[in-house]
Amino acid sequence: MQDNKDKRLCKKLKVNFIYKKPTDDDLRNLIDSSQCKNTDYSTLNWIRALEKFISDVNYHGLIEEVDTKRN
């Protein structure tokens, strides 16, 4: 006999739900599908613009070396 925690009756929909622990693949698919494609596109645009700026001003070095803080 199944445990009541695994199978619950949804009274409003009159449907039985069976809960199970997700696999690692299920979790990976959920993480991948929740990633916003527009964020990826926007990030690539900013990186491309930054690389063009660095090329245009003939900057040599890593972007992490730029200090924008003023003392």
PDB file of N, CA, C and O in Angstrom:
ATOM      1  N   MET A   1       0.841  -1.181   0.000  1.00  0.00           N
ATOM      2  CA  MET A   1       0.000   0.000   0.000  1.00  0.00           C
ATOM      3  C   MET A   1       0.889   1.248   0.000  1.00  0.00           C
ATOM      4  O   MET A   1       1.896   1.312   0.705  1.00  0.00           O
ATOM      5  N   GLN A   2       0.491   2.234  -0.807  1.00  0.00           N
ATOM      6  CA  GLN A   2       1.290   3.450  -0.927  1.00  0.00           C
ATOM      7  C   GLN A   2       1.069   4.366   0.264  1.00  0.00           C
ATOM      8  O   GLN A   2       0.007   4.389   0.885  1.00  0.00           O
ATOM      9  N   ASP A   3       2.102   5.107   0.547  1.00  0.00           N
ATOM     10  CA  ASP A   3       2.044   6.091   1.620  1.00  0.00           C
ATOM     11  C   ASP A   3       1.154   7.257   1.177  1.00  0.00           C
ATOM     12  O   ASP A   3       1.180   7.639   0.007  1.00  0.00           O
ATOM     13  N   ASN A   4       0.373   7.821   2.092  1.00  0.00           N
ATOM     14  CA  ASN A   4      -0.512   8.937   1.766  1.00  0.00           C
ATOM     15  C   ASN A   4       0.251  10.179   1.335  1.00  0.00           C
ATOM     16  O   ASN A   4      -0.305  11.025   0.634  1.00  0.00           O
ATOM     17  N   LYS A   5       1.503  10.309   1.733  1.00  0.00           N
ATOM     18  CA  LYS A   5       2.304  11.464   1.342  1.00  0.00           C
ATOM     19  C   LYS A   5       2.648  11.418  -0.139  1.00  0.00           C
ATOM     20  O   LYS A   5       2.866  12.463  -0.752  1.00  0.00           O
ATOM     21  N   ASP A   6       2.700  10.220  -0.727  1.00  0.00           N
ATOM     22  CA  ASP A   6       3.071  10.082  -2.129  1.00  0.00           C
ATOM     23  C   ASP A   6       1.902  10.334  -3.067  1.00  0.00           C
ATOM     24  O   ASP A   6       2.106  10.750  -4.208  1.00  0.00           O
ATOM     25  N   LYS A   7       0.704  10.095  -2.616  1.00  0.00           N
ATOM     26  CA  LYS A   7      -0.459  10.224  -3.481  1.00  0.00           C
ATOM     27  C   LYS A   7      -1.505  11.066  -2.763  1.00  0.00           C
ATOM     28  O   LYS A   7      -1.984  10.691  -1.692  1.00  0.00           O
ATOM     29  N   ARG A   8      -1.856  12.198  -3.352  1.00  0.00           N
ATOM     30  CA  ARG A   8      -2.817  13.094  -2.705  1.00  0.00           C
ATOM     31  C   ARG A   8      -3.935  13.425  -3.680  1.00  0.00           C
ATOM     32  O   ARG A   8      -3.707  13.556  -4.882  1.00  0.00           O
ATOM     33  N   LEU A   9      -5.106  13.555  -3.167  1.00  0.00           N
ATOM     34  CA  LEU A   9      -6.269  13.871  -3.978  1.00  0.00           C
ATOM     35  C   LEU A   9      -6.479  15.379  -3.981  1.00  0.00           C
ATOM     36  O   LEU A   9      -6.590  16.006  -2.928  1.00  0.00           O
ATOM     37  N   CYS A  10      -6.531  15.941  -5.160  1.00  0.00           N
ATOM     38  CA  CYS A  10      -6.842  17.359  -5.297  1.00  0.00           C
ATOM     39  C   CYS A  10      -8.364  17.456  -5.378  1.00  0.00           C
ATOM     40  O   CYS A  10      -8.953  17.099  -6.399  1.00  0.00           O
ATOM     41  N   LYS A  11      -8.998  17.931  -4.320  1.00  0.00           N
ATOM     42  CA  LYS A  11     -10.458  17.920  -4.239  1.00  0.00           C
ATOM     43  C   LYS A  11     -11.099  18.826  -5.283  1.00  0.00           C
ATOM     44  O   LYS A  11     -12.155  18.500  -5.826  1.00  0.00           O
ATOM     45  N   LYS A  12     -10.468  19.956  -5.564  1.00  0.00           N
ATOM     46  CA  LYS A  12     -11.051  20.895  -6.511  1.00  0.00           C
ATOM     47  C   LYS A  12     -11.056  20.320  -7.928  1.00  0.00           C
ATOM     48  O   LYS A  12     -12.048  20.445  -8.645  1.00  0.00           O
ATOM     49  N   LEU A  13      -9.960  19.697  -8.328  1.00  0.00           N
ATOM     50  CA  LEU A  13      -9.857  19.134  -9.674  1.00  0.00           C
ATOM     51  C   LEU A  13     -10.259  17.667  -9.734  1.00  0.00           C
ATOM     52  O   LEU A  13     -10.475  17.122 -10.816  1.00  0.00           O
ATOM     53  N   LYS A  14     -10.358  17.035  -8.582  1.00  0.00           N
ATOM     54  CA  LYS A  14     -10.661  15.612  -8.483  1.00  0.00           C
ATOM     55  C   LYS A  14      -9.660  14.786  -9.288  1.00  0.00           C
ATOM     56  O   LYS A  14     -10.025  13.912 -10.076  1.00  0.00           O
ATOM     57  N   VAL A  15      -8.399  15.095  -9.061  1.00  0.00           N
ATOM     58  CA  VAL A  15      -7.308  14.416  -9.751  1.00  0.00           C
ATOM     59  C   VAL A  15      -6.325  13.928  -8.701  1.00  0.00           C
ATOM     60  O   VAL A  15      -6.062  14.621  -7.719  1.00  0.00           O
ATOM     61  N   ASN A  16      -5.793  12.753  -8.906  1.00  0.00           N
ATOM     62  CA  ASN A  16      -4.760  12.230  -8.013  1.00  0.00           C
ATOM     63  C   ASN A  16      -3.389  12.656  -8.514  1.00  0.00           C
ATOM     64  O   ASN A  16      -3.078  12.490  -9.693  1.00  0.00           O
ATOM     65  N   PHE A  17      -2.581  13.197  -7.638  1.00  0.00           N
ATOM     66  CA  PHE A  17      -1.213  13.565  -7.971  1.00  0.00           C
ATOM     67  C   PHE A  17      -0.272  12.592  -7.291  1.00  0.00           C
ATOM     68  O   PHE A  17      -0.445  12.259  -6.119  1.00  0.00           O
ATOM     69  N   ILE A  18       0.718  12.141  -8.028  1.00  0.00           N
ATOM     70  CA  ILE A  18       1.743  11.279  -7.465  1.00  0.00           C
ATOM     71  C   ILE A  18       3.042  12.069  -7.468  1.00  0.00           C
ATOM     72  O   ILE A  18       3.521  12.478  -8.525  1.00  0.00           O
ATOM     73  N   TYR A  19       3.607  12.282  -6.302  1.00  0.00           N
ATOM     74  CA  TYR A  19       4.830  13.051  -6.164  1.00  0.00           C
ATOM     75  C   TYR A  19       6.018  12.115  -6.128  1.00  0.00           C
ATOM     76  O   TYR A  19       5.978  11.061  -5.492  1.00  0.00           O
ATOM     77  N   LYS A  20       7.075  12.507  -6.815  1.00  0.00           N
ATOM     78  CA  LYS A  20       8.302  11.719  -6.792  1.00  0.00           C
ATOM     79  C   LYS A  20       9.496  12.660  -6.750  1.00  0.00           C
ATOM     80  O   LYS A  20       9.416  13.807  -7.189  1.00  0.00           O
ATOM     81  N   LYS A  21      10.573  12.172  -6.232  1.00  0.00           N
ATOM     82  CA  LYS A  21      11.798  12.955  -6.147  1.00  0.00           C
ATOM     83  C   LYS A  21      12.382  13.102  -7.554  1.00  0.00           C
ATOM     84  O   LYS A  21      12.528  12.110  -8.268  1.00  0.00           O
ATOM     85  N   PRO A  22      12.718  14.338  -7.960  1.00  0.00           N
ATOM     86  CA  PRO A  22      13.279  14.530  -9.301  1.00  0.00           C
ATOM     87  C   PRO A  22      14.697  13.971  -9.398  1.00  0.00           C
ATOM     88  O   PRO A  22      15.450  13.960  -8.424  1.00  0.00           O
ATOM     89  N   THR A  23      15.035  13.512 -10.591  1.00  0.00           N
ATOM     90  CA  THR A  23      16.387  13.013 -10.833  1.00  0.00           C
ATOM     91  C   THR A  23      17.317  14.193 -11.100  1.00  0.00           C
ATOM     92  O   THR A  23      16.862  15.327 -11.253  1.00  0.00           O
ATOM     93  N   ASP A  24      18.599  13.924 -11.155  1.00  0.00           N
ATOM     94  CA  ASP A  24      19.569  14.980 -11.477  1.00  0.00           C
ATOM     95  C   ASP A  24      19.310  15.541 -12.868  1.00  0.00           C
ATOM     96  O   ASP A  24      19.447  16.745 -13.084  1.00  0.00           O
ATOM     97  N   ASP A  25      18.935  14.678 -13.818  1.00  0.00           N
ATOM     98  CA  ASP A  25      18.619  15.140 -15.173  1.00  0.00           C
ATOM     99  C   ASP A  25      17.389  16.044 -15.173  1.00  0.00           C
ATOM    100  O   ASP A  25      17.361  17.054 -15.877  1.00  0.00           O
ATOM    101  N   ASP A  26      16.377  15.688 -14.391  1.00  0.00           N
ATOM    102  CA  ASP A  26      15.184  16.530 -14.286  1.00  0.00           C
ATOM    103  C   ASP A  26      15.541  17.913 -13.750  1.00  0.00           C
ATOM    104  O   ASP A  26      15.063  18.925 -14.263  1.00  0.00           O
ATOM    105  N   LEU A  27      16.370  17.955 -12.732  1.00  0.00           N
ATOM    106  CA  LEU A  27      16.787  19.235 -12.154  1.00  0.00           C
ATOM    107  C   LEU A  27      17.614  20.046 -13.141  1.00  0.00           C
ATOM    108  O   LEU A  27      17.427  21.258 -13.251  1.00  0.00           O
ATOM    109  N   ARG A  28      18.524  19.397 -13.862  1.00  0.00           N
ATOM    110  CA  ARG A  28      19.351  20.092 -14.856  1.00  0.00           C
ATOM    111  C   ARG A  28      18.471  20.673 -15.955  1.00  0.00           C
ATOM    112  O   ARG A  28      18.692  21.807 -16.381  1.00  0.00           O
ATOM    113  N   ASN A  29      17.473  19.915 -16.426  1.00  0.00           N
ATOM    114  CA  ASN A  29      16.551  20.409 -17.452  1.00  0.00           C
ATOM    115  C   ASN A  29      15.759  21.607 -16.948  1.00  0.00           C
ATOM    116  O   ASN A  29      15.535  22.561 -17.693  1.00  0.00           O
ATOM    117  N   LEU A  30      15.338  21.566 -15.706  1.00  0.00           N
ATOM    118  CA  LEU A  30      14.599  22.683 -15.130  1.00  0.00           C
ATOM    119  C   LEU A  30      15.474  23.932 -15.044  1.00  0.00           C
ATOM    120  O   LEU A  30      15.022  25.030 -15.365  1.00  0.00           O
ATOM    121  N   ILE A  31      16.701  23.769 -14.619  1.00  0.00           N
ATOM    122  CA  ILE A  31      17.633  24.897 -14.526  1.00  0.00           C
ATOM    123  C   ILE A  31      17.902  25.484 -15.906  1.00  0.00           C
ATOM    124  O   ILE A  31      17.888  26.702 -16.081  1.00  0.00           O
ATOM    125  N   ASP A  32      18.146  24.616 -16.886  1.00  0.00           N
ATOM    126  CA  ASP A  32      18.446  25.081 -18.242  1.00  0.00           C
ATOM    127  C   ASP A  32      17.248  25.780 -18.878  1.00  0.00           C
ATOM    128  O   ASP A  32      17.413  26.783 -19.573  1.00  0.00           O
ATOM    129  N   SER A  33      16.053  25.260 -18.647  1.00  0.00           N
ATOM    130  CA  SER A  33      14.865  25.854 -19.265  1.00  0.00           C
ATOM    131  C   SER A  33      14.461  27.160 -18.591  1.00  0.00           C
ATOM    132  O   SER A  33      13.746  27.962 -19.192  1.00  0.00           O
ATOM    133  N   SER A  34      14.897  27.386 -17.371  1.00  0.00           N
ATOM    134  CA  SER A  34      14.524  28.616 -16.677  1.00  0.00           C
ATOM    135  C   SER A  34      15.476  29.771 -16.978  1.00  0.00           C
ATOM    136  O   SER A  34      15.244  30.900 -16.545  1.00  0.00           O
ATOM    137  N   GLN A  35      16.541  29.488 -17.716  1.00  0.00           N
ATOM    138  CA  GLN A  35      17.503  30.539 -18.050  1.00  0.00           C
ATOM    139  C   GLN A  35      16.908  31.433 -19.134  1.00  0.00           C
ATOM    140  O   GLN A  35      16.453  30.946 -20.169  1.00  0.00           O
ATOM    141  N   CYS A  36      16.915  32.717 -18.894  1.00  0.00           N
ATOM    142  CA  CYS A  36      16.308  33.677 -19.802  1.00  0.00           C
ATOM    143  C   CYS A  36      17.209  33.924 -21.010  1.00  0.00           C
ATOM    144  O   CYS A  36      18.359  34.337 -20.862  1.00  0.00           O
ATOM    145  N   LYS A  37      16.679  33.670 -22.197  1.00  0.00           N
ATOM    146  CA  LYS A  37      17.459  33.848 -23.427  1.00  0.00           C
ATOM    147  C   LYS A  37      17.761  35.323 -23.684  1.00  0.00           C
ATOM    148  O   LYS A  37      18.817  35.648 -24.225  1.00  0.00           O
ATOM    149  N   ASN A  38      16.844  36.224 -23.301  1.00  0.00           N
ATOM    150  CA  ASN A  38      17.091  37.652 -23.508  1.00  0.00           C
ATOM    151  C   ASN A  38      18.254  38.146 -22.663  1.00  0.00           C
ATOM    152  O   ASN A  38      18.996  39.029 -23.095  1.00  0.00           O
ATOM    153  N   THR A  39      18.425  37.600 -21.480  1.00  0.00           N
ATOM    154  CA  THR A  39      19.556  37.979 -20.639  1.00  0.00           C
ATOM    155  C   THR A  39      20.857  37.559 -21.300  1.00  0.00           C
ATOM    156  O   THR A  39      21.823  38.323 -21.316  1.00  0.00           O
ATOM    157  N   ASP A  40      20.888  36.352 -21.843  1.00  0.00           N
ATOM    158  CA  ASP A  40      22.077  35.888 -22.560  1.00  0.00           C
ATOM    159  C   ASP A  40      22.373  36.795 -23.749  1.00  0.00           C
ATOM    160  O   ASP A  40      23.525  37.165 -23.977  1.00  0.00           O
ATOM    161  N   TYR A  41      21.342  37.153 -24.506  1.00  0.00           N
ATOM    162  CA  TYR A  41      21.511  38.005 -25.679  1.00  0.00           C
ATOM    163  C   TYR A  41      22.020  39.386 -25.272  1.00  0.00           C
ATOM    164  O   TYR A  41      22.925  39.929 -25.905  1.00  0.00           O
ATOM    165  N   SER A  42      21.440  39.949 -24.217  1.00  0.00           N
ATOM    166  CA  SER A  42      21.855  41.265 -23.741  1.00  0.00           C
ATOM    167  C   SER A  42      23.300  41.250 -23.256  1.00  0.00           C
ATOM    168  O   SER A  42      24.064  42.174 -23.536  1.00  0.00           O
ATOM    169  N   THR A  43      23.673  40.200 -22.531  1.00  0.00           N
ATOM    170  CA  THR A  43      25.050  40.077 -22.043  1.00  0.00           C
ATOM    171  C   THR A  43      26.024  40.011 -23.207  1.00  0.00           C
ATOM    172  O   THR A  43      27.073  40.655 -23.177  1.00  0.00           O
ATOM    173  N   LEU A  44      25.686  39.238 -24.232  1.00  0.00           N
ATOM    174  CA  LEU A  44      26.556  39.151 -25.408  1.00  0.00           C
ATOM    175  C   LEU A  44      26.680  40.501 -26.104  1.00  0.00           C
ATOM    176  O   LEU A  44      27.757  40.848 -26.589  1.00  0.00           O
ATOM    177  N   ASN A  45      25.586  41.270 -26.160  1.00  0.00           N
ATOM    178  CA  ASN A  45      25.645  42.609 -26.760  1.00  0.00           C
ATOM    179  C   ASN A  45      26.585  43.523 -25.983  1.00  0.00           C
ATOM    180  O   ASN A  45      27.379  44.246 -26.585  1.00  0.00           O
ATOM    181  N   TRP A  46      26.506  43.499 -24.650  1.00  0.00           N
ATOM    182  CA  TRP A  46      27.381  44.331 -23.834  1.00  0.00           C
ATOM    183  C   TRP A  46      28.839  43.914 -23.982  1.00  0.00           C
ATOM    184  O   TRP A  46      29.719  44.771 -24.062  1.00  0.00           O
ATOM    185  N   ILE A  47      29.098  42.645 -24.020  1.00  0.00           N
ATOM    186  CA  ILE A  47      30.475  42.165 -24.189  1.00  0.00           C
ATOM    187  C   ILE A  47      31.012  42.599 -25.543  1.00  0.00           C
ATOM    188  O   ILE A  47      32.156  43.043 -25.646  1.00  0.00           O
ATOM    189  N   ARG A  48      30.193  42.473 -26.582  1.00  0.00           N
ATOM    190  CA  ARG A  48      30.607  42.883 -27.922  1.00  0.00           C
ATOM    191  C   ARG A  48      30.896  44.385 -27.962  1.00  0.00           C
ATOM    192  O   ARG A  48      31.892  44.809 -28.550  1.00  0.00           O
ATOM    193  N   ALA A  49      30.028  45.193 -27.338  1.00  0.00           N
ATOM    194  CA  ALA A  49      30.229  46.644 -27.307  1.00  0.00           C
ATOM    195  C   ALA A  49      31.487  47.004 -26.523  1.00  0.00           C
ATOM    196  O   ALA A  49      32.233  47.897 -26.923  1.00  0.00           O
ATOM    197  N   LEU A  50      31.723  46.318 -25.415  1.00  0.00           N
ATOM    198  CA  LEU A  50      32.912  46.571 -24.607  1.00  0.00           C
ATOM    199  C   LEU A  50      34.180  46.206 -25.374  1.00  0.00           C
ATOM    200  O   LEU A  50      35.163  46.946 -25.338  1.00  0.00           O
ATOM    201  N   GLU A  51      34.161  45.076 -26.061  1.00  0.00           N
ATOM    202  CA  GLU A  51      35.329  44.670 -26.845  1.00  0.00           C
ATOM    203  C   GLU A  51      35.600  45.652 -27.978  1.00  0.00           C
ATOM    204  O   GLU A  51      36.758  45.930 -28.288  1.00  0.00           O
ATOM    205  N   LYS A  52      34.543  46.182 -28.602  1.00  0.00           N
ATOM    206  CA  LYS A  52      34.723  47.179 -29.664  1.00  0.00           C
ATOM    207  C   LYS A  52      35.315  48.464 -29.086  1.00  0.00           C
ATOM    208  O   LYS A  52      36.212  49.054 -29.688  1.00  0.00           O
ATOM    209  N   PHE A  53      34.825  48.903 -27.926  1.00  0.00           N
ATOM    210  CA  PHE A  53      35.361  50.092 -27.274  1.00  0.00           C
ATOM    211  C   PHE A  53      36.838  49.911 -26.951  1.00  0.00           C
ATOM    212  O   PHE A  53      37.646  50.799 -27.220  1.00  0.00           O
ATOM    213  N   ILE A  54      37.193  48.769 -26.379  1.00  0.00           N
ATOM    214  CA  ILE A  54      38.589  48.490 -26.033  1.00  0.00           C
ATOM    215  C   ILE A  54      39.462  48.536 -27.281  1.00  0.00           C
ATOM    216  O   ILE A  54      40.578  49.054 -27.250  1.00  0.00           O
ATOM    217  N   SER A  55      38.944  47.990 -28.379  1.00  0.00           N
ATOM    218  CA  SER A  55      39.687  48.003 -29.638  1.00  0.00           C
ATOM    219  C   SER A  55      39.821  49.430 -30.178  1.00  0.00           C
ATOM    220  O   SER A  55      40.892  49.820 -30.643  1.00  0.00           O
ATOM    221  N   ASP A  56      38.731  50.212 -30.117  1.00  0.00           N
ATOM    222  CA  ASP A  56      38.737  51.578 -30.656  1.00  0.00           C
ATOM    223  C   ASP A  56      39.685  52.499 -29.901  1.00  0.00           C
ATOM    224  O   ASP A  56      40.340  53.338 -30.519  1.00  0.00           O
ATOM    225  N   VAL A  57      39.775  52.366 -28.579  1.00  0.00           N
ATOM    226  CA  VAL A  57      40.651  53.243 -27.801  1.00  0.00           C
ATOM    227  C   VAL A  57      42.045  52.651 -27.659  1.00  0.00           C
ATOM    228  O   VAL A  57      42.913  53.231 -27.007  1.00  0.00           O
ATOM    229  N   ASN A  58      42.252  51.497 -28.270  1.00  0.00           N
ATOM    230  CA  ASN A  58      43.555  50.829 -28.282  1.00  0.00           C
ATOM    231  C   ASN A  58      44.048  50.549 -26.859  1.00  0.00           C
ATOM    232  O   ASN A  58      45.210  50.790 -26.531  1.00  0.00           O
ATOM    233  N   TYR A  59      43.148  50.039 -26.031  1.00  0.00           N
ATOM    234  CA  TYR A  59      43.483  49.702 -24.646  1.00  0.00           C
ATOM    235  C   TYR A  59      44.134  48.330 -24.612  1.00  0.00           C
ATOM    236  O   TYR A  59      43.632  47.385 -25.221  1.00  0.00           O
ATOM    237  N   HIS A  60      45.236  48.220 -23.911  1.00  0.00           N
ATOM    238  CA  HIS A  60      45.921  46.935 -23.763  1.00  0.00           C
ATOM    239  C   HIS A  60      45.872  46.533 -22.296  1.00  0.00           C
ATOM    240  O   HIS A  60      46.405  47.239 -21.439  1.00  0.00           O
ATOM    241  N   GLY A  61      45.261  45.448 -22.014  1.00  0.00           N
ATOM    242  CA  GLY A  61      45.144  44.968 -20.642  1.00  0.00           C
ATOM    243  C   GLY A  61      43.787  44.345 -20.411  1.00  0.00           C
ATOM    244  O   GLY A  61      42.943  44.290 -21.306  1.00  0.00           O
ATOM    245  N   LEU A  62      43.598  43.882 -19.209  1.00  0.00           N
ATOM    246  CA  LEU A  62      42.336  43.259 -18.843  1.00  0.00           C
ATOM    247  C   LEU A  62      41.350  44.304 -18.347  1.00  0.00           C
ATOM    248  O   LEU A  62      41.739  45.290 -17.722  1.00  0.00           O
ATOM    249  N   ILE A  63      40.084  44.083 -18.627  1.00  0.00           N
ATOM    250  CA  ILE A  63      39.060  45.031 -18.184  1.00  0.00           C
ATOM    251  C   ILE A  63      39.009  45.097 -16.661  1.00  0.00           C
ATOM    252  O   ILE A  63      38.621  46.119 -16.094  1.00  0.00           O
ATOM    253  N   GLU A  64      39.398  44.011 -16.001  1.00  0.00           N
ATOM    254  CA  GLU A  64      39.403  43.989 -14.541  1.00  0.00           C
ATOM    255  C   GLU A  64      40.433  44.953 -13.963  1.00  0.00           C
ATOM    256  O   GLU A  64      40.351  45.316 -12.790  1.00  0.00           O
ATOM    257  N   GLU A  65      41.406  45.372 -14.780  1.00  0.00           N
ATOM    258  CA  GLU A  65      42.450  46.279 -14.313  1.00  0.00           C
ATOM    259  C   GLU A  65      42.002  47.738 -14.312  1.00  0.00           C
ATOM    260  O   GLU A  65      42.683  48.585 -13.732  1.00  0.00           O
ATOM    261  N   VAL A  66      40.885  48.047 -14.940  1.00  0.00           N
ATOM    262  CA  VAL A  66      40.398  49.418 -15.004  1.00  0.00           C
ATOM    263  C   VAL A  66      39.803  49.786 -13.656  1.00  0.00           C
ATOM    264  O   VAL A  66      38.943  49.079 -13.130  1.00  0.00           O
ATOM    265  N   ASP A  67      40.267  50.899 -13.101  1.00  0.00           N
ATOM    266  CA  ASP A  67      39.774  51.363 -11.805  1.00  0.00           C
ATOM    267  C   ASP A  67      38.958  52.627 -12.041  1.00  0.00           C
ATOM    268  O   ASP A  67      39.508  53.669 -12.397  1.00  0.00           O
ATOM    269  N   THR A  68      37.650  52.535 -11.843  1.00  0.00           N
ATOM    270  CA  THR A  68      36.783  53.688 -12.076  1.00  0.00           C
ATOM    271  C   THR A  68      36.526  54.481 -10.810  1.00  0.00           C
ATOM    272  O   THR A  68      35.844  55.505 -10.853  1.00  0.00           O
ATOM    273  N   LYS A  69      37.054  54.034  -9.692  1.00  0.00           N
ATOM    274  CA  LYS A  69      36.847  54.742  -8.427  1.00  0.00           C
ATOM    275  C   LYS A  69      37.779  55.943  -8.366  1.00  0.00           C
ATOM    276  O   LYS A  69      38.945  55.873  -8.754  1.00  0.00           O
ATOM    277  N   ARG A  70      37.238  57.031  -7.875  1.00  0.00           N
ATOM    278  CA  ARG A  70      38.054  58.237  -7.727  1.00  0.00           C
ATOM    279  C   ARG A  70      38.335  58.448  -6.258  1.00  0.00           C
ATOM    280  O   ARG A  70      37.448  58.308  -5.416  1.00  0.00           O
ATOM    281  N   ASN A  71      39.564  58.781  -5.958  1.00  0.00           N
ATOM    282  CA  ASN A  71      39.960  58.989  -4.555  1.00  0.00           C
ATOM    283  C   ASN A  71      39.625  60.371  -4.089  1.00  0.00           C
ATOM    284  O   ASN A  71      39.889  60.715  -2.937  1.00  0.00           O
TER     285      ASN A  71
END
